Amino acid sequence: MKYKGLTVTSLILAIIVIISCKTHFETTKSDYKAVASTANFEHGKNLVFSICAGCHYNRGVKKFIGNPIHDVPGIAGKVYSANLTHSKTNGIAPKYSDAQLKYLLKTGISKDGRFMAYMLRPNMADEDINDIIVYLRSDDQAVSAADTTVGLTHYSLIGKAYLGFKGDPAPYKNGIKRPSGNDPVALGKYLVDNVGCYHCHSKSLKALNSITPEKTKGYLAGGATFKGAQGMEIAASNITPDKNSGIGSYTREDFRKAVKDGQSPTRKLKPPMEKFEYLSDKEVDAIYAYLITVPAKYHVVKHL
């Protein structure tokens, strides 16, 4: 079948190419520089291990050299998380200015204008981004130069089209403050957003609302699936306060043990649910304080 000299296949390919162009945007011209101190380094390390390690920390070599992302369908291409070490060959940090790193985290836009929908942290406080950058610039062993590469990301046309359908980058919001520890519910809500609890514990990674996380489909009610060991599918738990299918029967101590030790009252938790050892007890308690305030949703998630 032809339409004005073009085959249907050509039309489809043209549409895909047009959509894929949406993944390129203007980058920052800011001259922002991170401010470093010992306290900034320590806090930044805690943040990077709590937020970034799930994708970027390779446990085989104990460095942030990246990992293959198995949850991306093969038809979309091959995707690997970036090397965050000081490697001048493969590392991200040496190739980015502080301003570009901040812009990437806030908007999802890389220094070459590519839009990476899964990188968004538009609601992260400026002080936390500052400390993340300080740690990535540090001489800590986990981010010291490692030229090893696990692979280079290559999106197919279908993968690029999908990113185009994911919409526009997040707005660049400057001046965001981290909630005070004196308001545990506000701090917990902030951490659920920026540590990324809602990413995994909602309905699907494909339906996240990074601007207003609470509007995410199936917010915190679980069900998103991930590939575990030997390709086995792992389903994320319901962490709303429903007493029958969520964490409504958890005590604060139960929740702390699940998050920091990987042990719930009924079972040992499996990867990709990591042990969040770098979160303080106060932060974990704040997450719990927030979770018990969200609407309880009855959603039974089956675990193997």
C-alpha positions in Angstrom: 0.0 0.0 0.0 1.3 3.4 -0.9 0.3 7.0 0.1 1.7 9.8 -2.1 4.7 7.8 -3.1 5.6 6.6 0.4 5.0 3.1 1.7 3.3 2.6 5.1 6.6 1.5 6.5 8.3 4.7 5.4 5.6 6.7 7.0 6.0 4.8 10.2 9.7 5.3 10.2 9.3 9.0 9.5 7.0 9.4 12.5 9.4 7.5 14.7 12.3 9.8 13.7 10.2 12.9 14.3 9.2 11.7 17.7 12.7 10.8 18.6 13.8 14.4 17.9 11.8 15.3 21.0 14.5 13.8 23.1 17.0 16.6 22.4 16.7 19.9 24.3 18.6 23.0 25.2 21.1 22.6 28.0 22.1 24.9 30.9 24.4 28.0 30.6 24.7 28.4 34.4 28.1 28.8 36.0 27.0 27.1 39.2 29.8 25.5 41.4 29.2 23.1 44.2 30.5 24.1 47.7 32.6 21.4 49.4 33.3 20.5 53.0 33.7 17.3 55.0 30.0 17.4 56.0 29.0 17.9 52.4 31.1 14.9 51.4 29.7 12.6 54.1 26.1 13.6 53.4 26.7 13.3 49.6 28.1 9.8 50.0 25.0 8.8 52.0 22.8 10.2 49.2 24.6 8.6 46.3 24.6 5.2 47.9 20.9 5.6 48.8 19.7 7.1 45.5 22.2 6.2 42.8 23.6 2.9 43.9 20.6 0.8 42.8 21.4 1.4 39.2 25.0 2.6 39.1 26.9 0.7 41.8 28.5 -2.5 40.5 28.8 -4.8 43.4 31.3 -7.1 41.6 34.0 -4.4 41.5 32.6 -2.2 44.3 32.6 0.9 42.2 30.1 3.1 40.4 30.9 1.8 36.9 27.3 1.1 36.0 25.3 -2.0 35.2 23.1 -3.4 32.4 19.5 -2.4 32.8 17.6 -5.7 32.3 14.2 -4.2 32.8 14.2 -2.3 29.5 12.6 -4.4 26.7 15.1 -5.7 24.1 13.1 -4.1 21.3 14.0 -0.6 22.8 17.7 -1.3 22.5 20.5 -2.0 25.0 20.6 0.2 28.1 23.4 0.5 30.7 23.6 2.8 33.6 26.4 5.3 33.4 29.9 5.1 34.8 30.0 7.7 37.6 33.7 7.3 38.4 36.5 9.7 37.5 37.4 7.8 34.4 38.2 10.2 31.7 37.4 7.5 29.1 34.0 6.3 30.3 33.1 8.4 33.4 30.3 11.0 33.5 31.7 13.2 36.2 34.9 14.4 34.5 32.9 15.3 31.3 30.3 17.4 33.1 30.5 20.7 34.9 28.8 21.1 38.3 26.1 23.1 36.6 25.5 20.4 34.0 25.3 17.7 36.6 22.7 19.7 38.6 20.7 20.4 35.4 20.8 16.7 34.5 19.4 15.7 37.9 16.7 18.4 37.9 15.5 18.1 34.3 16.7 14.9 32.9 18.7 16.7 30.2 22.2 15.6 29.6 25.1 17.9 28.5 24.5 17.0 24.8 20.7 17.7 25.0 19.5 14.2 25.3 16.4 13.7 27.4 16.7 10.8 29.9 13.3 10.4 31.5 14.5 8.0 34.2 17.0 10.5 35.6 14.5 13.0 36.9 14.7 14.5 40.4 13.0 17.8 39.9 12.0 18.2 43.5 15.4 17.5 45.0 16.7 20.2 47.3 19.6 22.3 46.1 21.7 21.4 49.2 21.3 17.6 48.4 22.3 18.1 44.8 25.3 20.1 46.0 26.4 17.3 48.3 25.9 14.6 45.6 28.2 16.5 43.3 30.7 17.0 46.1 30.8 13.2 46.6 31.1 12.4 42.9 34.1 14.8 42.7 35.8 13.2 45.8 38.6 10.7 46.0 36.5 8.1 47.6 37.4 4.6 46.4 33.9 3.9 45.0 34.2 6.8 42.5 37.9 6.7 41.8 38.7 6.3 38.1 37.7 2.9 36.6 37.9 2.6 32.9 36.0 -0.7 32.9 32.7 -0.4 30.9 29.8 -2.8 31.2 28.5 -1.6 27.9 27.3 1.4 25.9 23.7 2.4 25.7 22.1 2.3 22.3 18.4 3.0 21.8 16.6 1.6 18.8 14.3 3.9 16.8 11.5 2.3 18.8 13.3 3.1 22.1 13.9 6.7 21.0 10.2 7.0 20.0 9.2 5.7 23.5 11.4 8.4 25.1 9.7 11.0 22.9 6.3 9.8 24.1 7.4 10.1 27.7 7.0 13.9 27.3 9.1 16.9 28.0 11.9 17.4 30.6 11.0 18.5 34.0 11.0 22.3 34.7 14.2 23.5 36.3 13.2 24.5 39.8 15.9 26.3 41.8 15.9 27.2 45.5 14.2 24.0 46.8 14.9 23.4 50.5 15.1 20.0 52.2 12.3 19.7 54.8 13.4 20.0 58.4 13.8 16.9 60.5 11.4 18.5 62.9 8.6 17.7 60.5 9.0 13.9 59.9 6.0 13.6 57.6 7.3 16.3 55.3 10.8 14.9 55.4 9.4 11.4 54.7 7.4 12.6 51.7 10.5 14.2 50.4 12.6 11.1 50.8 9.9 8.8 49.2 10.2 11.1 46.2 13.9 11.6 46.0 15.3 8.3 47.3 12.8 6.8 44.7 10.6 4.6 46.9 7.6 5.5 44.7 9.5 4.6 41.5 9.5 0.9 42.4 6.5 0.6 44.7 3.9 2.0 42.4 2.1 0.3 39.5 4.8 0.7 36.8 8.0 2.4 36.0 6.4 3.5 32.8 3.7 5.6 34.6 5.7 7.8 37.0 4.7 11.4 37.6 8.1 13.0 38.6 6.6 16.4 39.1 3.8 15.3 41.5 4.6 11.8 42.6 1.3 11.3 44.4 -0.4 11.4 41.0 1.5 8.4 39.8 -0.8 5.5 38.9 -1.0 3.0 41.8 1.1 5.3 44.0 2.9 3.2 46.6 0.4 0.3 46.2 3.1 -2.0 44.6 2.9 -4.2 41.6 5.8 -3.0 39.4 7.9 -5.9 38.3 11.6 -6.3 37.9 14.0 -8.9 36.7 15.8 -10.6 39.6 18.3 -13.5 39.6 18.2 -15.8 36.6 15.6 -13.5 35.0 13.0 -14.3 37.6 10.4 -11.5 38.0 10.2 -9.8 41.3 7.1 -7.7 42.2 7.4 -4.6 44.4 5.4 -4.6 47.6 2.4 -2.5 48.5 3.7 0.0 51.1 0.5 1.9 51.8 -0.9 1.5 55.3 -3.5 -1.1 54.3 -3.5 -3.7 57.1 -4.2 -6.7 54.9 -2.0 -6.1 51.8 0.3 -3.3 52.8 2.4 -2.2 55.8 -0.6 -1.2 58.1 0.4 -3.8 60.6 4.1 -2.8 60.7 5.5 -1.1 63.7 8.1 1.6 63.2 10.8 -1.0 64.3 9.4 -3.5 61.7 9.7 -1.0 59.0 13.2 0.1 60.0 14.4 -3.5 60.0 12.8 -4.1 56.5 14.5 -1.0 55.0 17.9 -1.2 56.7 18.3 -5.0 57.1 16.2 -6.4 54.3 14.0 -8.4 56.6 10.2 -7.8 56.8 8.1 -9.4 59.6 7.2 -12.3 57.2 10.1 -12.8 54.8 13.5 -11.8 53.6 13.4 -9.2 51.0 15.0 -9.8 47.6 17.0 -7.6 45.2 16.4 -5.1 43.7 15.2 -4.1 47.1 18.6 -3.2 48.7 19.5 -2.7 52.3 19.5 1.0 52.7 22.3 1.1 55.2 23.2 4.7 54.4 19.8 6.1 55.4 19.8 7.2 59.1 17.3 5.8 61.5 15.7 9.3 61.6 15.3 9.3 57.9 13.8 5.8 57.8 11.4 6.7 60.6 10.4 9.8 58.7 9.6 7.7 55.6 7.4 5.5 57.9 5.7 8.5 59.4 4.8 9.7 55.9 3.7 6.3 54.6 1.2 5.8 57.4 -0.5 9.0 56.3 -1.1 8.1 52.7 -4.5 6.6 51.7 -4.5 2.8 52.3 -5.0 0.8 49.2 -6.0 -2.9 49.2 -3.7 -4.5 46.6 -2.3 -7.9 47.1 1.1 -8.4 45.5 2.2 -12.0 45.2 5.8 -12.8 46.1 7.7 -15.9 45.0 
